[in-house]
Amino acid sequence: MISQATLAETVERTIRGLLKKGSETRRPVEPPLSSPVSPCDDLRLRIAQRAYELFEHRGSQHGSDLEDWLQAEREILSQA
């Protein structure tokens, strides 16, 4: 089981990677198009993409990144 601290660090890194720094609108950056190097990377990318979709669905309102990530994680892992 992943620790809460590790999960929080992963979420923070992922969200930081999806958002442009220094932009007033803080528009998200598209995920990289390169192919994942392992099944774990593929899973992480799918979760990040779904979390971003949830963010957009909420009108791109910031402040619920952890909730989006956890919801995306539940959805993706339930499909496995």
N, C-alpha and C positions, 0 to 999 in steps of 0.2 A: 504494500500500500504506500502511496506517495505521501510524504509529509506535507502538512499545511504550509510550512515555510517554503518548501520546494515548489509547490503548486503556485503559491503567490509570486515567487520569483519568475516562474515560467510565464504566468499570465502577464506580469509586468513587462517582461522582455518582449513577448508577442505583441502586446498592445503598443508598446513603444515602436516596434518595427512596423506596425501598420499605420502609424500616424506620422505625418511630417512634423518635424520640430521647427518651431519658430514661426509657423504660419498662423495668422489670426484665426482662420477658419478651422485650422488643424485637420485638414482633409486627409483621410486615410490613404495609405500607399497600397497599391495592388500587391498581393502575395507574389513571390518569385515564381517564374515559369519553369525553372529547372526541375528536373525529376528528383524525387526524394532518394536518399541513399539507403534508407532502411525502412522496414515496416513501421517502426516507431516514429520516424520522421514523417511518413505518410499520414499516420494517425494524427500527429500533432498539427500537420498542415490542414487536414480535413476539419479538425476541431476549430482551428483558427479561422478558417473560411466560414464555418457555420456561425461562430461568434460574431464575425464581421457582418454576416447577413442579419443576425438578430439586432446588432447595433443599428444597421440601416433601417430595419423594420420599425425600430423605436424612434425614427426620425433623426438619427445620428446624434442623439443627445448623449453627452459624456457623463460619466459618473457611475455607470452600471457595468463596467468591464468585467469584474469578477463574476457577477451574476450571469452575464452573457456567456462567459467562458464555461462556467459550470453547467449551464443549460445545454450548451453545445456539446459538452463532454457527455452528458447524460444521453442526449439524442444519438450521437455517433456510436457510443459504446453499446447502446441498446440494439443497434442494427447488426452488431457483430454476432 
